[in-house]
Amino acid sequence: LASMQSSSTSFPQGPYFISPTGDLYQPYRLYADSEGAFTQPLGPYDAIRGIYTTLPATVPGINAPGVAVPSRLYYTKTASKPLAGVRTGIKDIYDIAGIRTSDGNRAFYELYPPRNATAVPVRRLIDAGAILVGKMKTSQFANGEVATADWVDYHEPFNPRGDGYQDTSSSSSGPGSGIGSYPWLDLTLGSDTGGSIRGPSQVQGVFGNRPSHGLVPLANTMPLAPQLDTAGFL
């Protein structure tokens, strides 16, 4: 549930819960990450502290963390908010204020504290109205890895195509798996250095976009090869 922080008497359409004290809440629906695409589901944005928090929720199933998403009815796209209500997953090489970054490595995740700034590509998505629902798996430090020999710290996500056991390619493996598997997910932010968007999008049957290098600054993003690193969508 997300509390409505507003003094207005006008609210967007959509489902609500009201408490015995008259407080109004927007419910979020929990979906199972059955394909193992996410590293950290996110809770609603804390506007007071200016940070996100991880969502400690699971749903019935084996190793199935719950990813919370709000109703699309709450949001209306405008010229200033063209991505209003777009449910978005973020590859876990981009910093998000209040959240640890793993870069696909457990030791790195444990060693460094939650970030105090949000990566520029993620910030621009938020400013355009996107709703962040979670951070998504990457191969370690965005290097090319092959299932299952190279995936040591985290299990590779599952590929929704074929028998479900084909390689997802790398390194934007989680974004490719998630956007190819879940109808409740609208967009994912990946990165491409030598094919890390093009490979996962190809093998999982989704569209991938690697824009021109340098189009978006990569401050607060894990570097692999800065001369080639590029943020893009799946």
C-alpha positions as CSV (number, residue, x, y, z in Angstrom):
1,L,0.0,0.0,0.0
2,A,1.2,3.5,-0.8
3,S,-0.1,6.4,1.3
4,M,-1.7,9.3,-0.6
5,Q,0.4,12.4,0.3
6,S,-2.0,15.1,-0.9
7,S,-4.3,17.7,0.6
8,S,-6.4,17.8,-2.6
9,T,-9.9,16.6,-2.7
10,S,-9.4,15.3,-6.2
11,F,-7.8,11.9,-6.8
12,P,-7.0,10.0,-10.0
13,Q,-9.3,7.2,-10.9
14,G,-8.3,3.7,-9.7
15,P,-8.6,1.4,-6.8
16,Y,-8.1,2.7,-3.2
17,F,-8.2,1.4,0.4
18,I,-9.4,3.7,3.2
19,S,-8.4,3.1,6.8
20,P,-10.6,3.4,9.8
21,T,-9.0,6.8,10.5
22,G,-9.8,8.1,7.0
23,D,-6.3,7.7,5.4
24,L,-6.4,6.8,1.7
25,Y,-4.0,4.3,0.2
26,Q,-3.2,3.1,-3.3
27,P,-2.9,-0.7,-3.4
28,Y,-0.1,-2.4,-5.3
29,R,-0.4,-5.9,-6.8
30,L,2.3,-8.4,-6.2
31,Y,3.5,-10.5,-9.1
32,A,5.9,-13.4,-8.8
33,D,9.3,-13.1,-10.4
34,S,9.0,-16.7,-11.6
35,E,11.7,-16.3,-14.3
36,G,14.3,-15.0,-11.8
37,A,14.8,-11.7,-13.7
38,F,15.0,-9.4,-10.7
39,T,17.6,-8.9,-8.0
40,Q,15.7,-6.4,-5.8
41,P,12.0,-5.5,-6.1
42,L,11.4,-1.9,-5.1
43,G,8.8,-0.3,-2.9
44,P,7.0,3.0,-3.7
45,Y,9.2,6.1,-3.9
46,D,9.6,7.8,-0.5
47,A,9.1,11.5,-1.5
48,I,9.9,12.8,2.0
49,R,13.4,11.2,2.1
50,G,13.9,11.2,-1.7
51,I,14.9,7.6,-1.9
52,Y,13.6,4.1,-2.8
53,T,13.6,1.1,-0.5
54,T,13.7,-2.6,-1.3
55,L,10.4,-4.5,-1.0
56,P,10.6,-7.5,1.4
57,A,7.8,-9.5,-0.1
58,T,7.4,-13.0,-1.5
59,V,4.5,-14.8,-3.1
60,P,3.7,-18.5,-3.3
61,G,6.3,-20.4,-5.3
62,I,9.9,-21.5,-5.3
63,N,12.3,-18.6,-4.9
64,A,9.7,-16.2,-6.1
65,P,10.1,-12.6,-4.8
66,G,7.1,-10.4,-5.2
67,V,7.3,-7.4,-7.5
68,A,4.8,-4.7,-6.6
69,V,3.1,-2.7,-9.4
70,P,0.5,0.0,-9.1
71,S,-2.6,0.2,-11.3
72,R,-2.2,2.0,-14.6
73,L,-5.4,3.8,-13.9
74,Y,-3.6,6.2,-11.6
75,Y,-1.6,7.8,-14.3
76,T,-2.3,10.0,-17.3
77,K,0.4,10.7,-19.9
78,T,1.1,14.3,-20.7
79,A,3.7,16.2,-22.7
80,S,5.8,16.6,-19.6
81,K,5.2,13.1,-18.4
82,P,5.2,10.9,-21.5
83,L,6.1,7.8,-19.5
84,A,3.5,8.3,-16.7
85,G,2.6,4.9,-15.2
86,V,5.1,3.0,-17.3
87,R,6.3,0.1,-15.1
88,T,10.0,-0.1,-15.5
89,G,12.8,-2.5,-14.4
90,I,16.4,-1.3,-14.1
91,K,19.5,-3.3,-14.8
92,D,21.5,-3.6,-11.6
93,I,24.5,-1.5,-12.8
94,Y,22.6,1.8,-12.4
95,D,22.6,3.4,-9.0
96,I,19.2,4.3,-7.3
97,A,19.2,6.5,-4.3
98,G,18.6,4.4,-1.1
99,I,19.3,1.1,-2.9
100,R,22.5,-1.0,-3.0
101,T,24.0,-1.8,-6.4
102,S,25.2,-5.3,-7.0
103,D,26.7,-5.2,-10.5
104,G,25.9,-8.9,-10.5
105,N,28.3,-9.6,-7.7
106,R,27.4,-10.6,-4.1
107,A,30.7,-9.3,-2.6
108,F,30.3,-5.9,-4.2
109,Y,26.7,-5.7,-3.0
110,E,27.7,-6.5,0.6
111,L,30.8,-4.2,0.6
112,Y,29.2,-0.9,-0.5
113,P,26.4,0.9,1.2
114,P,23.1,2.1,-0.4
115,R,23.7,4.7,-3.0
116,N,23.0,8.4,-2.2
117,A,22.4,9.4,-5.8
118,T,20.5,8.1,-8.8
119,A,22.1,7.4,-12.2
120,V,21.3,10.0,-14.9
121,P,19.5,7.6,-17.2
122,V,17.3,6.4,-14.3
123,R,16.7,10.0,-13.2
124,R,15.5,10.9,-16.6
125,L,13.0,8.0,-16.7
126,I,11.6,9.0,-13.3
127,D,11.3,12.7,-14.4
128,A,9.3,11.4,-17.4
129,G,6.9,9.6,-15.2
130,A,8.2,6.1,-15.2
131,I,7.4,3.9,-12.2
132,L,10.4,1.9,-11.0
133,V,9.4,-1.6,-9.9
134,G,12.8,-3.3,-9.3
135,K,16.4,-3.8,-10.2
136,M,17.2,-6.6,-12.6
137,K,19.9,-9.2,-13.0
138,T,23.1,-8.6,-14.9
139,S,26.1,-10.9,-15.5
140,Q,29.0,-10.0,-13.2
141,F,30.2,-6.5,-13.8
142,A,28.3,-6.6,-17.2
143,N,30.8,-9.0,-18.7
144,G,29.7,-11.6,-21.2
145,E,28.8,-14.9,-19.4
146,V,27.3,-18.1,-20.5
147,A,24.8,-20.2,-18.6
148,T,25.3,-22.0,-16.4
149,A,29.1,-22.3,-16.1
150,D,29.8,-18.6,-15.6
151,W,26.8,-17.6,-13.5
152,V,28.2,-18.2,-10.0
153,D,26.8,-15.5,-7.6
154,Y,23.3,-15.4,-9.1
155,H,21.5,-17.9,-11.2
156,E,20.9,-16.8,-14.8
157,P,17.3,-15.7,-15.5
158,F,15.2,-18.1,-17.5
159,N,14.5,-17.4,-21.2
160,P,10.7,-17.4,-22.0
161,R,11.3,-18.8,-25.5
162,G,11.4,-22.5,-26.5
163,D,11.6,-24.9,-23.6
164,G,12.5,-22.1,-21.1
165,Y,16.0,-23.3,-20.7
166,Q,17.8,-21.5,-23.5
167,D,20.6,-19.0,-22.7
168,T,19.4,-15.4,-22.1
169,S,22.7,-14.0,-23.5
170,S,24.3,-11.2,-21.5
171,S,24.8,-8.8,-19.9
172,S,21.3,-7.3,-19.9
173,S,19.9,-10.8,-19.1
174,G,17.4,-9.8,-16.4
175,P,15.9,-6.9,-18.5
176,G,15.6,-9.2,-21.5
177,S,14.0,-12.1,-19.6
178,G,11.7,-9.8,-17.7
179,I,10.3,-7.9,-20.6
180,G,9.9,-11.1,-22.6
181,S,8.1,-12.9,-19.8
182,Y,5.9,-10.5,-17.9
183,P,2.9,-8.7,-19.4
184,W,2.7,-6.5,-16.3
185,L,6.2,-5.1,-17.1
186,D,6.3,-2.3,-19.7
187,L,9.9,-1.3,-20.1
188,T,13.4,-2.2,-19.0
189,L,16.6,-0.2,-18.9
190,G,19.7,-2.1,-20.0
191,S,23.1,-1.2,-21.3
192,D,25.1,-2.1,-24.4
193,T,28.9,-2.1,-24.7
194,G,29.6,-5.0,-27.1
195,G,26.1,-6.4,-27.6
196,S,24.5,-6.5,-24.1
197,I,21.2,-5.2,-25.3
198,R,21.3,-6.7,-28.8
199,G,22.1,-10.2,-27.7
200,P,19.4,-10.6,-25.0
201,S,16.8,-8.9,-27.1
202,Q,17.5,-11.2,-30.0
203,V,17.5,-14.5,-28.2
204,Q,14.4,-13.7,-26.2
205,G,12.3,-12.3,-29.0
206,V,11.9,-8.7,-27.9
207,F,12.8,-5.3,-29.3
208,G,16.1,-3.8,-28.1
209,N,17.3,-0.2,-28.7
210,R,20.9,0.8,-28.5
211,P,21.0,4.5,-29.1
212,S,24.0,6.6,-30.2
213,H,26.9,6.5,-27.8
214,G,27.0,9.5,-25.5
215,L,23.4,10.4,-26.0
216,V,22.7,10.0,-22.2
217,P,25.4,10.7,-19.6
218,L,26.3,7.6,-17.5
219,A,27.0,9.3,-14.1
220,N,26.5,6.9,-11.2
221,T,26.5,3.9,-13.6
222,M,29.1,1.1,-13.4
223,P,31.6,1.5,-16.3
224,L,32.8,-1.4,-18.4
225,A,34.3,0.3,-21.4
226,P,33.4,4.0,-21.3
227,Q,34.3,4.4,-25.0
228,L,31.4,2.1,-25.9
229,D,29.0,1.9,-22.8
230,T,25.5,3.0,-23.8
231,A,22.2,3.1,-22.0
232,G,19.3,1.6,-23.9
233,F,15.9,-0.1,-23.7
234,L,14.5,-3.6,-24.0
